[in-house]
Amino acid sequence: MERIVGIDLGTTNSLIAYIDGETPRVLTDSHTGSGLLPSVVSFLPDGTSLVGARAALREAAHPLTTLRSVKRFMGLGMEHVSDEDRRRYAFVPDDGQKKDQAIVRFAVHDRSYTPPEISAAILRDLRQRAETALHETVKKVVITVPAYFNDSQRQATKDAGRLAGLEVIRLVNEPTAASLAYGLDKQEEGLIAVYDFGGGTFDISILRLHTGIFEVLATNGNTRLGGDDMDQRLAERFVLSRLAEDLRNDAQVLSQAQAAAKAAKPGCRSVCPTEGSPSSSPSVAMSWSRRSTILSPVPCFRVVRLSRMPAWPQPILAPSFWSAARPGCRWCASGCRNSSVAPR
């Protein structure tokens, strides 16, 4: 029987897996050993493209030709494009069409690309990874999608699979896939709440399990409250707010500021852990995520050690921006076990 693989096409990262007997296995990159593929595509001047980590490395210097988080635009029209999006991406003008009739197209060099075309490049890379590891042709796939995706967004996902040379056998709702991954389908019945704190959204889905079949009863959330949005808010608060207005609107500066925010987050948690962080207890991970979302800025961000910051390609966003951190941590006076930690 022909093998069917599963793909998690995520906003920030994607991966591909298969069933080995009764055991699911994630296929890793033969060069890096990582199972995650950054959902990033970067286009070179000659029309060729890079996908994944290599593409992500070009983002700071080439933000308008390096596209990430395109899942947010799958199956949507220009009416869903915000002013913040326009600072981050170059869109093709709608040529006088009504906003609700113009589909999203990204302008890259002298060409335009739709979100399904960008997603197809990611799917092709994952397909190649699978074929290299399994030593066989891969054609059939199951892809996960958010439960809130409408018909247009689901069709756009199928179109991406088709463009990648894949036959999409089924689209599985992400909360259903999460429940299956934790073996909850082995129960006879149940009512399950699944939180999804992803790169693009923060949502909750209520599922009912009956005789091994999942039914999504309700789903709700905020499609602009994911990791990308947190990066953007941190970048605005700690970097962009210190710059002149003309620099704040520069795509390259914006990209580097977001990279700084993303690099600072892991160091923040390890240097100054907050009470109830995921590292201390999985059962309270939800309260930590909520705290990090509500507070702006995130606790302890001001006390990230400078030694953890990467080298910057341009002096505009040099680590000196972070030197304003004080010996005390007034942002997390309640719950910070290391409030006296100061940057080195």
Residue, then its C-alpha position, 0 to 999 in steps of 0.5 A: m500500500e502506498r505510504i501516506v505522510g503527515i505534515d504540520l504546515g505551521t506559521t513559524n515552523s513545519l514538519i513531516a512525519y510518517i508511521d513506522g509500524e505503530t510508531p509515529r516518527v518525525l523526519t529530520d533534515s539530513h544536514t542539520g538533524s532538526g525535525l523542524l523546518p522554518s516556514v520561511v522562503s527567500f527569493l534570490p535576484d535570479g528567481t531561485s529560492l531558499v527554504g527553511a533555515r537558509a532562508a531565515l538567515r537572509e531575512a534581516a538583510h533582505p526582508l522584502t524578498t524573504l517571506r515568513s508566516v504566510k499561513r496567516f494570509m492563506g485564502l484571504g483577501m486584501e481586506h485582511v491586510s493590516d497597516e502593520d502587514r504593509r510595513r513588513y511585506a510588499f504587496v501587489p496593488d489591487d488595481g482598483q479591485k474591491k478589497d474583498q475581491a482582491i486576493v493577497r499577492f506578494a511582490v518579490h523582485d519583478r514577480s508576484y506570489t500568492p500564499p499557496e505558492i509560498s506554502a508549496a515551496i515549503l511543502r516541496d522541501l518537506r517532500q524532498r526530505a521525506e523521499t531522501a529519508l524513506h528512499e521512495t516517492v512520496k505523493k499522498v499527504v495529510i495536512t493539519v489546519p487550524a479548526y477556524f480555517n474557513d472553506s477558502q483557507r482550506q482550499a488554499t491549503k489543498d492548492a499548495g499541496r497540489l502545487a507541490g506535487l502532492e495529493v492531499i488525502r485529508l485536512v485534519n483540524e489541529p486540535t484533533a491532531a493534538s488529541l490524537a498525538y496524546g492518545l486521547d482517541k483511545q478513550e470511549e468518550g470525553l470532552i476535551a479543551v485544546y489550547d493552541f499557542g502558535g506563531g500566528t494565533f492563540d486559540i482554544s477548541i472544544l472537542r467531543l469524543h464519541t466512539g473514537i470520533f472527534e467532533v469540534l464543538a466550538t473554536n475561538g481565539n485571536t488570530r493576531l496573538g501568536g509568537d509573531d505578534m509578541d516578537q513585534r510588540l517586544a521589538e516596538r517597545f525595546v528597539l523601535s521606540r528608541l529610533a527616529e520615525d523614518l527608521r521605524n518604518d524601514a523594513q530592514v530595521l523592522s526585520q532586525a528589531q524582530a530578530a532581536a526580540k526573538a533572540a532575547k526571549p529564550g535568554c529571558r526565560s533562562v536568566c530570569p525565570t518567572e513563577g509558573s514557567p513551562s520549565s517549572s511545571p507543565s501543568v501551569a504552562m497555560s498561566w505562564s502563556r497568559r501572563s506573557t501575553i497580557l504583560s507588555p513588556v514581558p517580565c524580565f525582558r529588560v534583564v537579558r544578559l548581553s552575552r546572549m545577544p547575537a552579532w548584528p549585521q548593522p550598527i543600527l541595532a547593536p546590543s547597546f540598545w539593551s544596556a538600559a537594563r537595571p540591576g533590579c527587575r521592576w517588571c516582575a517584582s512578584g514571581c521573579r526569583n532572580s530580580s537582582v540579576a544584572p546584565r553582564 
